[in-house]
Amino acid sequence: MSTVENISATTPHLDRHERLSLTWGDPPGILGWFMTVNHKRVGKRFMITAFIFFLLGGLLAVLMRLQLSRPENHFLGPDKYNQIFTMHGSTMMFLFAVPMMFEALSVYFVPLMVGARNIAFPRLNAFSYYVYVFGGIMLWVAFVYNAGPDVGWFAYPPLSGPAFTPGKRADFWAQMITFTELSGLAVAVEVVVTVMKTRAPGMSLNRLPIFCWAEVITSLMVIFAMPAVMLSSTMLIMDRLIATHFFNPSEGGDALLYQHMFWFFGHPEVYIIFIPGTGIVSTIIAAFSRRKVFGYTALVLSTVATGFIGFGVWVHHMFATGLPQLSENFFTAASLMIVVPTGVQFFCWIATLWSGRLHFELPMQWIGGFFFVFLIGGLTGLMLAAVPLDWQVHDTYFVVAHFHYVLLGGAVFPLFGAFYYWFPKITGRMLGEALGKLHFWLFFIGFNLTFFPMHILGLRGMPRRIYTYPVEMHWGSVNALESIGAILMGLGVLAFIWNVFQSNRFGRIAGADPWGAGTLEWATTSPPPNYNFLDLPTVGGREPLWENAPDQPIVTGVREDMREVLVTRPMDAEPEHLTLYPSPTIWPFLTSLAVTGLFIGSIFTPWAVVWGAIPVAITLTGWFWPTKKETEEKKEIEVWENR
Amino acid sequence: MNLFRHNSRVFGIAAILWLASCGGQQPQQTMFRPVGPMSARIEGLWWFIFAIAVAVFVIVWIFLAGAAARRRVHEQLPPELNPDPAREQRYLRRVMVATGITLVVLFAILGHTVVTSKYMNSLQSKNPVTIQVYGHQWWWEVQYPNDDASLWVTTANEIHVPVGVPIVLQTGSRDVIHSFWAPNIQGKRDLIPGHSSAIWFQVDKEGTYRGQCAEFCGHQHAHMAFYIIAESPEKFQAWLDQQRKPAPDPANATLAHGKDVFEKGTCMMCHTIRGTNAGSHVGPDLTHIGSRTSIAAATLPNNPGALAGWISDPQAIKPGVRMPPNPLTGPDLQALVAYLQSLK
């Protein structure tokens, strides 16, 4: 008996909501938890997991600050300290920032914002989550068993090579990269296809919400940048495991080659983290200025330009390696050039705020924090782009201050804004006002107290990544001040967590659109049903909830008794054809287990690649093997199309 | 450029930064007290960009604060769907003007950077003082090459230079990547195995300047410092002549016993003392260890107590260092320390 009969023939009494819920729902129970392909469930998992890694990374930061709070401290030895700063950087970059800013937010919100029922390639989506979480668990289990990487988050050879880091520490780091980048690449493909092929009719590209633009551009950057780091980390692990000597200078390899490959990924990486942040800023500013964002086209083109130029500046991480002056000046010019699109974005945001009717709520205070913090980070970036000045401040605490100002300013401040903005959509309840303010001020003051003095320490000669420093350098009092700031930041995050638990249960009921915002995610209930929209919307403007006609048509003729979706054209979003999305299944989970076995096994023996390929092949076959139900459904559509 | 530097110091924040950098009896390891033309030019570039950054920050926040104060409301109004086209046009022009100003400022920074970069390469001399520096985990090998091999000087962690003349450091690494950085004198340069590199600089003021490895290089990256000791050409020449001599023979029985301990124990498996049987190049050359001010890559002062502590248990001071513990008897240790201290 097919599902078609299951739902429509045997249950004619169901109303549309119940029928859609049945069609798009997951099987019940613990097995259903592992089978789900719903983008909101997967997106929430990405969010919670990435946030847990943020907390773990933050805990490591506090440990580092305790060690550095006074000179010649013996709280952590060099071995622990080196593992901790490597784990802090790797966790924050690979397990928190990218999975949160890119994967979690786009998986949850992009399908809602373009008016789709699910993300494209939903099974791949489930797979990408499991691969990410297994990679993160592997790294942290290794760390707990004192096998955490200790070579810095960019793991330069020869230090990370077999001669200077024996054991398995650096291998776990390199393999974690493989896990997380595989996950990131999968989500990138899903987001591009979701935006290009499943937008609601009427949402031509020039009506795509700016947040979706940001995530699509980020996806394209992921597709071009992440293969570079997968290649470099795989070459590194091959050097370590099967003596390939790619980066071993004594066997004709080149240590500098690794740096080029790593930073060809590494600089786009910071834009992969920052561009979603700009999308959040544009979204929140428009909603609370009560107008469409000023300079939509300029904002979008600036983001595209940032995406392109971001690939041409990687050498500014390598100015101290002694490249010829001409090439260094070229990369100075490119690094300064990227200020232009960022500047245009700033000017458009200011124009929006200036001409809007500003309504100041919790999400907006984080945007204020963003303007303060990110601007300082951007301006110190000008200093780092100037080659001779970079020679002084490179690899000092000045750089540590700079990148915390840009990364927390450009990603974490907008992200907290996004939490306050979208929490009502995800849970149906508002976050508490008083705790929200406490959270902001503790975090903002703590942040500046921690990181602003680092500029001064760097200029006064303190290099980064030192586990201790002599008393006579007089860096102690400033470091102690920074450690107090770090504790304030930690308290702020605790206030946020308390607020989330509190509001999730007792918060004010939000309703569908508490902010009166204009994008499609606010058109459905909070939290959204598993099928997202009862009536698939069409779009009559950039902010459809503001601009749609009172008699705006809805999409009809899409079957509600099977997972049928409307596919539209990339440019103008005209309906093209109908297709079926796959149903929940356990196979992506099993495949991710098989892939995990292969990846972790290959750290210990090259044979794991051979034998590990067998379970991967079996689970992939299971994944793509058509079920009877799916075949029935497809036949059913064929009949419908021929009629 | 000097003019700009002094002008910009009127900014309050600049003054605070300046004071912060001057406080205390800190060893000289700061980019704010340049003692050579290279670091002075870099400091000029810093104040130039710093002044621009402060100005940009203030201007942007004037506009942001203005926007926040201007049309703020305390309730959620319906969205303004059709903003006044004349006003939008006006704002568009302002955005374009602001973008134009941004471009001009960026070109100013680029121009200043290119000129300063060029200056960094301008210090050329047919006859510079040539010094070779090699990074090791976790110390600095320093050589003063000479065509006559018997005049070739090898030392460690302390680089003597004459003031007022161009100096070139030919650098390399013996293991992993290190970075040579003495901020009072010149910006940093990575020492990458398989690549050689030259650092040009000049010191105009006599004094001792501290520097430190700036590229993470493993366990004891934190304890890999060095001193640049700038002195008058005469004093430098006298020092160099002294360093060229082999180690003196022990003057008394205690020192002779110390030499004996050195040659018959584990010391000579890693270290060289020219003029004795010890000739290994794994660790620092100790021929004139007594003339240095510090030991263990500027980690400890060079005095008998510190030296004895270092020799018996280096792992307690620099955990992970390549030097093993040396459980010597009291008299042996005392004699060894006395011998090493005598190697002036």
Contacts between the chains, C-beta under 8 A, distances in Angstrom:
chain1	res1	chain2	res2	distance
A	77	B	319	5.6
A	78	B	219	4.7
A	78	B	220	6.4
A	78	B	222	6.9
A	78	B	319	5.7
A	78	B	320	6.0
A	79	B	219	6.7
A	79	B	319	7.2
A	79	B	320	7.0
A	82	B	216	8.0
A	82	B	218	7.7
A	82	B	219	6.8
A	151	B	216	7.7
A	152	B	216	5.0
A	156	B	176	7.9
A	156	B	177	5.8
A	156	B	215	7.7
A	156	B	216	7.8
A	158	B	175	7.0
A	158	B	176	5.0
A	158	B	177	7.2
A	158	B	193	5.9
A	159	B	176	4.1
A	159	B	177	6.7
A	159	B	216	7.3
A	159	B	217	6.3
A	159	B	218	5.9
A	164	B	137	7.7
A	164	B	175	6.7
A	164	B	176	5.5
A	164	B	218	6.5
A	249	B	193	4.6
A	249	B	194	3.0
A	250	B	193	7.6
A	250	B	194	7.8
A	253	B	194	8.0
A	254	B	194	6.4
A	255	B	177	6.5
A	255	B	192	5.6
A	255	B	193	6.0
A	255	B	194	6.0
A	255	B	195	7.8
A	256	B	192	6.0
A	256	B	194	7.7
A	256	B	195	6.4
A	290	B	76	7.6
A	290	B	77	5.2
A	290	B	78	7.2
A	290	B	79	4.8
A	290	B	80	5.8
A	291	B	79	6.2
A	291	B	80	4.6
A	291	B	81	8.0
A	291	B	83	6.0
A	292	B	79	7.7
A	292	B	81	7.7
A	292	B	83	7.8
A	294	B	88	7.3
A	294	B	91	6.4
A	294	B	95	7.9
A	295	B	92	7.2
A	295	B	95	6.5
A	298	B	95	7.3
A	320	B	179	6.1
A	320	B	187	7.4
A	320	B	188	5.2
A	320	B	189	5.9
A	320	B	190	4.9
A	320	B	214	7.8
A	320	B	215	7.8
A	321	B	190	4.8
A	321	B	192	6.3
A	321	B	195	7.7
A	322	B	189	5.8
A	322	B	190	6.7
A	322	B	192	7.9
A	322	B	195	7.2
A	322	B	197	4.2
A	325	B	117	5.5
A	325	B	118	7.0
A	325	B	120	7.8
A	325	B	121	5.7
A	328	B	117	6.7
A	329	B	113	7.2
A	329	B	114	5.3
A	329	B	117	6.1
A	332	B	110	6.4
A	332	B	113	5.4
A	332	B	114	7.5
A	332	B	117	7.9
A	333	B	110	5.7
A	336	B	106	4.7
A	336	B	109	6.2
A	336	B	110	5.6
A	337	B	106	7.4
A	339	B	102	6.6
A	339	B	106	5.9
A	340	B	99	6.8
A	340	B	102	6.2
A	340	B	103	6.6
A	340	B	106	7.1
A	343	B	98	7.2
A	343	B	99	6.2
A	343	B	102	4.4
A	344	B	95	7.0
A	344	B	99	5.7
A	346	B	60	6.8
A	347	B	94	7.7
A	347	B	95	4.3
A	347	B	98	4.8
A	347	B	99	6.6
A	348	B	95	6.3
A	350	B	60	7.5
A	350	B	63	5.1
A	350	B	64	6.3
A	350	B	67	6.1
A	351	B	91	4.5
A	351	B	94	7.2
A	351	B	95	5.9
A	353	B	64	7.0
A	353	B	67	3.8
A	353	B	68	7.1
A	354	B	63	7.1
A	354	B	66	7.1
A	354	B	67	4.3
A	354	B	70	6.7
A	354	B	91	7.2
A	355	B	83	6.3
A	355	B	87	6.3
A	355	B	88	7.6
A	355	B	91	6.3
A	356	B	71	6.9
A	356	B	80	7.2
A	357	B	71	5.1
A	357	B	72	8.0
A	357	B	73	5.2
A	357	B	77	5.2
A	357	B	80	6.7
A	358	B	67	6.9
A	358	B	68	6.2
A	358	B	70	7.6
A	358	B	71	5.9
A	358	B	72	4.8
A	358	B	73	6.8
A	359	B	72	7.8
A	359	B	73	5.7
A	359	B	74	7.6
A	359	B	75	7.3
A	359	B	76	5.6
A	359	B	77	7.0
A	360	B	68	7.5
A	360	B	72	6.5
A	368	B	64	7.7
A	368	B	68	7.7
A	371	B	60	7.4
A	371	B	61	7.7
A	371	B	64	5.6
A	372	B	61	7.7
A	375	B	56	7.8
A	375	B	57	5.9
A	375	B	60	6.0
A	375	B	61	7.9
A	376	B	57	6.8
A	379	B	53	3.8
A	379	B	56	6.1
A	379	B	57	6.2
A	380	B	53	7.2
A	382	B	49	5.5
A	382	B	52	7.2
A	382	B	53	6.3
A	382	B	109	6.1
A	383	B	46	6.9
A	383	B	49	5.0
A	383	B	50	7.4
A	383	B	53	7.3
A	385	B	109	7.7
A	385	B	113	7.6
A	386	B	45	5.9
A	386	B	49	6.3
A	386	B	109	6.5
A	386	B	112	7.5
A	386	B	113	4.1
A	386	B	116	7.4
A	387	B	113	6.2
A	387	B	116	7.9
A	387	B	117	5.1
A	387	B	120	8.0
A	388	B	41	7.0
A	388	B	42	4.8
A	388	B	45	5.9
A	388	B	113	7.1
A	388	B	116	4.8
A	388	B	117	5.7
A	388	B	120	5.4
A	388	B	187	6.0
A	389	B	42	5.9
A	389	B	45	5.2
A	389	B	46	5.6
A	389	B	49	6.9
A	389	B	113	7.7
A	389	B	116	8.0
A	389	B	187	7.8
A	390	B	187	7.5
A	391	B	42	7.1
A	391	B	186	7.5
A	391	B	187	2.3
A	391	B	188	5.4
A	391	B	189	7.3
A	392	B	31	4.6
A	392	B	39	7.7
A	392	B	42	5.6
A	392	B	46	7.5
A	392	B	183	5.8
A	392	B	187	4.8
A	392	B	188	7.3
A	393	B	31	7.7
A	394	B	187	7.9
A	394	B	188	6.3
A	394	B	214	7.2
A	395	B	179	6.2
A	395	B	181	8.0
A	395	B	188	7.0
A	395	B	214	4.3
A	395	B	215	6.0
A	395	B	216	7.9
A	396	B	214	6.8
A	456	B	17	6.1
A	456	B	20	5.1
A	456	B	21	7.1
A	459	B	17	7.3
A	459	B	21	6.4
A	459	B	30	6.7
A	459	B	31	5.6
A	459	B	32	6.5
A	460	B	20	7.3
A	460	B	21	5.4
A	460	B	26	7.3
A	460	B	29	7.5
A	460	B	30	4.7
A	460	B	32	7.3
A	461	B	29	3.6
A	461	B	30	5.0
A	461	B	31	7.4
A	461	B	183	5.2
A	461	B	210	7.5
A	461	B	212	7.2
A	463	B	181	7.2
A	463	B	212	5.6
A	463	B	213	7.2
A	463	B	214	4.5
A	463	B	221	8.0
A	464	B	216	7.7
A	465	B	216	4.2
A	465	B	221	6.1
A	466	B	221	6.1
A	466	B	222	3.6
A	467	B	221	7.9
A	467	B	222	5.0
A	468	B	222	5.3
A	469	B	222	6.8
A	470	B	299	7.9
A	472	B	25	7.4
A	472	B	26	7.1
A	472	B	27	6.0
A	473	B	26	6.0
A	473	B	27	6.6
A	473	B	29	7.0
A	474	B	23	6.8
A	474	B	24	4.0
A	474	B	25	7.5
A	474	B	26	4.6
A	478	B	20	7.8
A	515	B	76	7.3
A	516	B	76	5.1
A	516	B	78	7.4
A	516	B	79	7.0
A	518	B	79	6.5
A	543	B	79	7.1
A	546	B	79	4.7
A	546	B	81	6.0
A	547	B	81	6.5
